[in-house]
């Protein structure tokens, strides 16, 4: 097989996979890849399909009209994620240029042999014009410096946790980064993550909280119970003797009062079987300032290898953060190995399906509570808790931040604030 044939085969596969992505998230791709000329496609069916979708036609109708629907469904099974489309688009543009190079190479060689400088320059100039333009704007370091100064001055670069010592250690959740919050079950992951979300929302930041594990009603019930310092179990059991006022009236009122604090800045998505593509679509639609995913292990994905799967989910969420310029917080379980040791403070290797997670995450925070393991006869109302910053790409790693976790309130405080 010669070079042009190899390029054509490679290019056709990229066209096929790109169009499979378009079938799933056409709006995103229309927005991001409008620079890709349908004339760059080798396969006329895919070219017509992309041209139709760019023109606003329904993607399914366009696929059926061009008799590629079944092919694109099959191609979709070969893709790690539909938001891999920028790479496929770039490959199409690059291979189209390389084919032009291969086509013009003999002519250019002849001008060299003939020592015809004019024709050689004309061929080179035409090839330069054909170089792929992806529409990406490469900025100078001066542009970056100006934007950085503006972002820092306007306090837009990070979303604060509003736990003062944690903000001192982290500087807040930086935009375009992925933070992993990890702990053993019932250690307080969801409580802390939802506290971060609520604090950001109450300060005017729009937050999208993807609650895959817990329903929105249960999540909000926990927040309401925390505000009243009552047990959700007692509410479900209608144990009125333990409820304020001896009935559910104050509980209902508090649920509404809490919602009024956040208005439309706190969005909760409790859809089952959320995929990366679905999360991407929601972020594109609602344009949040902060994304929380609870938790990684429940994000639906076709990869069966758990280590690879965890890495792909983390990588996908990190790319969302970069694409939409938002911080992403991903919750993660710790493996059982931590409970077999005398020293139960978690370390990086305790991350379940750790593998690539350590490398991909910008920040990793562990929650550690001694009383979780000692299980005292009379459990404390306030738990002495350590937030361990095991990794921090922009700061010091292996820092410990001491806080108090008020269990009835489901809220973390800096020491001395309770």
C-alpha positions as semicolon CSV with decimal commas, in nm:
position;residue;x (nm);y (nm);z (nm)
1;X;0,000;0,000;0,000
2;X;0,155;0,337;-0,101
3;X;0,154;0,655;0,104
4;X;-0,160;0,819;-0,046
5;X;-0,358;0,496;0,003
6;X;-0,247;0,474;0,365
7;X;-0,343;0,837;0,423
8;X;-0,682;0,786;0,259
9;X;-0,759;0,487;0,477
10;X;-0,655;0,677;0,790
11;X;-0,855;0,984;0,685
12;X;-1,173;0,788;0,605
13;X;-1,162;0,630;0,951
14;X;-1,126;0,974;1,112
15;X;-1,422;1,100;0,905
16;X;-1,631;0,803;1,016
17;X;-1,551;0,851;1,386
18;X;-1,598;1,229;1,366
19;X;-1,945;1,185;1,217
20;X;-2,027;0,928;1,487
21;X;-1,953;1,199;1,743
22;X;-2,171;1,445;1,551
23;X;-2,459;1,198;1,575
24;X;-2,442;1,226;1,957
25;X;-2,352;1,591;2,030
26;X;-2,413;1,794;1,713
27;X;-2,457;2,132;1,886
28;X;-2,119;2,118;2,058
29;X;-1,942;2,011;1,741
30;X;-2,114;2,269;1,523
31;X;-1,991;2,531;1,768
32;X;-1,635;2,400;1,803
33;X;-1,566;2,262;1,454
34;X;-1,740;2,508;1,226
35;X;-1,397;2,567;1,072
36;X;-1,392;2,214;0,923
37;X;-1,484;2,243;0,555
38;X;-1,708;1,959;0,425
39;X;-1,488;1,969;0,112
40;X;-1,203;1,836;0,328
41;X;-1,381;1,499;0,350
42;X;-1,284;1,217;0,117
43;X;-1,602;1,011;0,157
44;X;-1,885;1,199;-0,010
45;X;-2,146;1,049;0,226
46;X;-1,973;1,190;0,534
47;X;-1,912;1,520;0,357
48;X;-2,283;1,561;0,276
49;X;-2,378;1,454;0,630
50;X;-2,149;1,712;0,792
51;X;-2,262;1,984;0,552
52;X;-2,627;1,908;0,632
53;X;-2,570;1,914;1,009
54;X;-2,374;2,238;0,983
55;X;-2,671;2,380;0,797
56;X;-2,898;2,294;1,090
57;X;-3,053;1,968;0,968
58;X;-3,138;1,706;1,230
59;X;-2,840;1,473;1,259
60;X;-3,047;1,155;1,250
61;X;-3,231;1,263;0,938
62;X;-2,904;1,359;0,772
63;X;-2,750;1,021;0,860
64;X;-3,048;0,828;0,721
65;X;-3,059;1,043;0,407
66;X;-2,694;0,963;0,335
67;X;-2,734;0,595;0,426
68;X;-2,472;0,601;0,703
69;X;-2,690;0,576;1,014
70;X;-2,608;0,211;1,098
71;X;-2,241;0,268;1,019
72;X;-2,226;0,563;1,259
73;X;-2,399;0,365;1,534
74;X;-2,132;0,093;1,496
75;X;-1,855;0,356;1,488
76;X;-1,987;0,504;1,812
77;X;-1,902;0,179;1,990
78;X;-1,537;0,224;1,892
79;X;-1,506;0,569;2,049
80;X;-1,388;0,624;2,405
81;X;-1,607;0,933;2,430
82;X;-1,800;1,151;2,187
83;X;-1,609;1,458;2,300
84;X;-1,297;1,315;2,135
85;X;-1,424;1,494;1,822
86;X;-1,157;1,771;1,819
87;X;-0,889;1,509;1,755
88;X;-1,085;1,350;1,471
89;X;-1,152;1,691;1,314
90;X;-0,783;1,778;1,335
91;X;-0,689;1,445;1,174
92;X;-0,927;1,508;0,882
93;X;-0,778;1,853;0,822
94;X;-0,419;1,733;0,861
95;X;-0,460;1,430;0,636
96;X;-0,628;1,643;0,373
97;X;-0,320;1,866;0,376
98;X;-0,083;1,569;0,364
99;X;-0,268;1,432;0,062
100;X;-0,220;1,767;-0,110
101;X;0,150;1,747;-0,024
102;X;0,174;1,395;-0,168
103;X;-0,005;1,512;-0,482
104;X;0,220;1,814;-0,532
105;X;0,548;1,646;-0,432
106;X;0,631;1,513;-0,785
107;X;0,559;1,857;-0,937
108;X;0,776;2,026;-0,675
109;X;1,056;1,775;-0,738
110;X;1,041;1,853;-1,111
111;X;1,075;2,228;-1,049
112;X;1,381;2,155;-0,836
113;X;1,535;1,942;-1,114
114;X;1,450;2,215;-1,368
115;X;1,580;2,482;-1,128
116;X;1,256;2,672;-1,185
117;X;1,245;2,894;-0,879
118;X;0,922;3,072;-0,982
119;X;0,715;2,753;-1,020
120;X;0,864;2,606;-0,702
121;X;0,767;2,916;-0,505
122;X;0,414;2,910;-0,653
123;X;0,363;2,546;-0,547
124;X;0,497;2,615;-0,196
125;X;0,277;2,926;-0,159
126;X;-0,032;2,731;-0,266
127;X;0,049;2,454;-0,020
128;X;0,090;2,712;0,257
129;X;-0,259;2,841;0,183
130;X;-0,391;2,485;0,208
131;X;-0,241;2,434;0,556
132;X;-0,524;2,338;0,795
133;X;-0,681;2,618;0,996
134;X;-0,859;2,476;1,299
135;X;-0,995;2,809;1,411
136;X;-0,797;2,793;1,734
137;X;-0,641;3,122;1,835
138;X;-0,288;3,076;1,962
139;X;-0,222;3,364;2,198
140;X;0,106;3,526;2,294
141;X;0,245;3,519;2,648
142;X;0,162;3,890;2,674
143;X;-0,206;3,814;2,602
144;X;-0,199;3,537;2,864
145;X;-0,036;3,768;3,120
146;X;-0,301;4,037;3,065
147;X;-0,585;3,786;3,099
148;X;-0,426;3,640;3,411
149;X;-0,399;3,983;3,570
150;X;-0,763;4,061;3,491
151;X;-0,883;3,724;3,626
152;X;-0,690;3,753;3,952
153;X;-0,793;4,115;4,007
154;X;-1,160;4,027;3,951
155;X;-1,124;3,714;4,174
156;X;-1,251;3,502;3,889
157;X;-0,968;3,251;3,875
158;X;-1,081;3,041;4,169
159;X;-1,402;2,940;4,347
160;X;-1,354;2,963;4,724
161;X;-1,438;2,668;4,949
162;X;-1,538;2,916;5,225
163;X;-1,356;2,702;5,480
164;X;-1,088;2,958;5,566
165;X;-0,789;2,732;5,645
166;X;-0,865;2,518;5,338
167;X;-0,876;2,827;5,118
168;X;-0,543;2,937;5,266
169;X;-0,394;2,601;5,171
170;X;-0,553;2,571;4,824
171;X;-0,637;2,923;4,718
172;X;-0,981;2,784;4,630
173;X;-1,078;2,558;4,340
174;X;-0,891;2,693;4,040
175;X;-1,069;2,711;3,706
176;X;-0,965;2,461;3,436
177;X;-0,854;2,208;3,699
178;X;-0,980;1,876;3,834
179;X;-0,993;1,814;4,209
180;X;-1,059;1,468;4,352
181;X;-1,226;1,446;4,694
182;X;-1,187;1,094;4,833
183;X;-1,273;0,902;5,148
184;X;-1,422;0,577;5,273
185;X;-1,804;0,544;5,263
186;X;-1,996;0,758;5,518
187;X;-1,686;0,962;5,604
188;X;-1,853;1,283;5,483
189;X;-1,764;1,312;5,111
190;X;-2,110;1,409;4,992
191;X;-2,167;1,640;5,288
192;X;-1,843;1,827;5,219
193;X;-1,891;1,838;4,841
194;X;-2,248;1,965;4,879
195;X;-2,122;2,224;5,129
196;X;-1,871;2,347;4,870
197;X;-2,153;2,363;4,614
198;X;-2,392;2,548;4,845
199;X;-2,127;2,794;4,959
200;X;-2,033;2,876;4,600
201;X;-2,398;2,911;4,499
202;X;-2,481;3,137;4,792
203;X;-2,198;3,366;4,678
204;X;-2,342;3,408;4,329
205;X;-2,166;3,127;4,139
206;X;-2,382;2,894;3,934
207;X;-2,314;2,534;4,040
208;X;-2,410;2,210;3,865
209;X;-2,415;1,921;4,114
210;X;-2,441;1,581;3,943
211;X;-2,578;1,357;4,218
212;X;-2,556;1,014;4,055
213;X;-2,557;0,820;4,381
214;X;-2,829;1,004;4,571
215;X;-3,163;1,143;4,455
216;X;-3,212;1,520;4,458
217;X;-3,490;1,482;4,717
218;X;-3,269;1,285;4,955
219;X;-2,981;1,529;4,902
220;X;-3,205;1,826;4,981
221;X;-3,362;1,641;5,274
222;X;-3,016;1,597;5,425
223;X;-2,948;1,968;5,386
224;X;-3,282;2,058;5,545
225;X;-3,231;1,814;5,832
226;X;-2,884;1,955;5,886
227;X;-3,021;2,308;5,916
228;X;-3,270;2,188;6,180
229;X;-3,025;1,943;6,341
230;X;-3,267;1,655;6,309
231;X;-3,242;1,307;6,161
232;X;-3,381;1,228;5,815
233;X;-3,467;0,885;5,959
234;X;-3,697;1,051;6,213
235;X;-3,868;1,249;5,938
236;X;-3,928;0,935;5,732
237;X;-4,050;0,751;6,043
238;X;-4,273;1,049;6,135
239;X;-4,122;1,047;6,482
240;X;-4,280;1,384;6,558
241;X;-4,151;1,395;6,914
242;X;-3,804;1,462;6,775
243;X;-3,913;1,719;6,516
244;X;-3,935;2,096;6,579
245;X;-4,291;2,190;6,671
246;X;-4,391;1,826;6,690
247;X;-4,492;1,815;6,321
248;X;-4,355;1,852;5,968
249;X;-4,448;2,219;5,922
250;X;-4,108;2,360;6,019
251;X;-3,932;2,095;5,810
252;X;-4,131;2,195;5,502
253;X;-4,072;2,564;5,568
254;X;-3,698;2,515;5,612
255;X;-3,674;2,321;5,283
256;X;-3,828;2,619;5,102
257;X;-3,623;2,877;5,295
258;X;-3,301;2,698;5,202
259;X;-3,398;2,691;4,835
260;X;-3,463;3,067;4,845
261;X;-3,101;3,126;4,947
262;X;-2,969;2,975;4,625
263;X;-3,254;3,063;4,390
264;X;-3,136;2,942;4,044
265;X;-2,763;2,927;4,119
266;X;-2,766;2,568;4,253
267;X;-2,868;2,305;3,996
268;X;-2,900;1,939;4,096
269;X;-2,900;1,667;3,832
270;X;-2,986;1,326;3,978
271;X;-3,028;1,148;3,643
272;X;-2,940;0,781;3,657
273;X;-2,669;0,637;3,433
274;X;-2,511;0,972;3,352
275;X;-2,241;0,945;3,086
276;X;-1,957;1,185;3,016
277;X;-2,138;1,300;2,703
278;X;-2,454;1,374;2,904
279;X;-2,257;1,573;3,161
280;X;-2,084;1,762;2,878
281;X;-2,423;1,849;2,727
282;X;-2,553;1,978;3,059
283;X;-2,246;2,192;3,118
284;X;-2,275;2,335;2,766
285;X;-2,643;2,408;2,819
286;X;-2,645;2,551;3,173
287;X;-2,297;2,712;3,170
288;X;-2,212;2,662;3,538
289;X;-1,918;2,824;3,717
290;X;-1,847;2,506;3,913
291;X;-1,915;2,136;3,838
292;X;-1,940;1,863;4,103
293;X;-1,972;1,494;4,009
294;X;-2,076;1,254;4,286
295;X;-1,916;1,015;4,216
296;X;-1,668;0,882;3,956
297;X;-1,753;0,515;4,002
298;X;-2,115;0,573;3,895
299;X;-2,048;0,763;3,571
300;X;-2,159;0,526;3,294
301;X;-1,884;0,431;3,052
302;X;-1,827;0,154;2,797
303;X;-1,475;0,067;2,919
304;X;-1,485;-0,256;3,121
305;X;-1,136;-0,232;3,273
306;X;-1,200;-0,039;3,599
307;X;-0,858;0,129;3,609
308;X;-0,877;0,247;3,247
309;X;-1,240;0,344;3,295
310;X;-1,162;0,561;3,600
311;X;-0,881;0,730;3,409
312;X;-1,104;0,799;3,109
313;X;-1,379;0,948;3,327
314;X;-1,129;1,167;3,513
315;X;-0,965;1,277;3,187
316;X;-1,303;1,356;3,033
317;X;-1,406;1,569;3,332
318;X;-1,073;1,748;3,328
319;X;-1,120;1,832;2,959
320;X;-1,463;1,975;3,041
321;X;-1,301;2,199;3,299
322;X;-1,051;2,326;3,043
323;X;-1,306;2,362;2,764
324;X;-1,558;2,558;2,974
325;X;-1,300;2,726;3,202
326;X;-1,453;2,596;3,524
327;X;-1,323;2,401;3,825
328;X;-1,441;2,040;3,845
329;X;-1,475;1,845;4,171
330;X;-1,500;1,467;4,136
331;X;-1,581;1,243;4,432
332;X;-1,400;0,912;4,460
333;X;-1,413;0,608;4,687
334;X;-1,106;0,479;4,869
335;X;-1,030;0,108;4,852
336;X;-1,063;-0,118;5,153
337;X;-0,686;-0,154;5,188
338;X;-0,674;0,150;5,414
339;X;-0,869;-0,038;5,683
340;X;-0,615;-0,319;5,703
341;X;-0,335;-0,086;5,821
342;X;-0,259;0,044;6,169
343;X;-0,217;0,395;6,031
344;X;-0,543;0,454;5,851
345;X;-0,467;0,800;5,716
346;X;-0,516;0,760;5,341
347;X;-0,238;0,792;5,086
348;X;-0,251;0,823;4,705
349;X;-0,234;0,448;4,647
350;X;-0,559;0,410;4,845
351;X;-0,758;0,570;4,562
352;X;-0,984;0,303;4,419
353;X;-0,876;0,233;4,059
354;X;-0,597;0,481;4,129
355;X;-0,391;0,415;3,815
356;X;-0,409;0,731;3,607
357;X;-0,610;0,927;3,864
358;X;-0,298;1,036;4,047
359;X;-0,151;1,174;3,726
360;X;-0,465;1,335;3,586
361;X;-0,591;1,517;3,897
362;X;-0,455;1,861;3,975
363;X;-0,554;1,834;4,341
364;X;-0,639;1,537;4,562
365;X;-0,805;1,585;4,901
366;X;-0,868;1,304;5,150
367;X;-1,109;1,317;5,446
368;X;-0,988;1,147;5,763
369;X;-1,178;1,107;6,092
370;X;-1,026;0,905;6,373
371;X;-1,367;0,839;6,535
372;X;-1,480;0,672;6,210
373;X;-1,247;0,382;6,294
374;X;-1,246;0,386;6,676
375;X;-1,629;0,388;6,688
376;X;-1,673;0,528;7,043
377;X;-1,970;0,411;7,249
378;X;-2,114;0,763;7,243
379;X;-2,044;0,902;6,894
380;X;-1,938;1,268;6,906
381;X;-2,169;1,540;6,782
382;X;-1,864;1,718;6,644
383;X;-1,592;1,510;6,479
384;X;-1,229;1,622;6,478
385;X;-1,155;1,591;6,105
386;X;-0,844;1,623;5,894
387;X;-0,858;1,728;5,530
388;X;-0,539;1,591;5,378
389;X;-0,418;1,767;5,063
390;X;-0,224;1,475;4,917
391;X;-0,158;1,646;4,585
392;X;-0,165;2,010;4,484
393;X;-0,016;2,101;4,149
394;X;-0,004;2,470;4,241
395;X;0,109;2,436;4,601
396;X;0,241;2,218;4,881
397;X;0,136;1,856;4,893
398;X;0,070;1,638;5,200
399;X;-0,074;1,928;5,400
400;X;-0,322;1,859;5,677
401;X;-0,606;2,103;5,743
402;X;-0,784;2,047;6,076
403;X;-1,158;2,120;6,079
404;X;-1,463;2,029;6,287
405;X;-1,738;1,825;6,124
406;X;-2,075;1,890;6,292
407;X;-2,255;1,566;6,211
408;X;-2,615;1,671;6,290
409;X;-2,570;1,987;6,081
410;X;-2,380;1,803;5,804
411;X;-2,138;2,097;5,791
412;X;-1,761;2,143;5,823
413;X;-1,622;2,437;6,024
414;X;-1,276;2,575;6,086
415;X;-1,151;2,507;6,437
416;X;-1,306;2,737;6,696
417;X;-1,607;2,841;6,485
418;X;-1,859;2,614;6,660
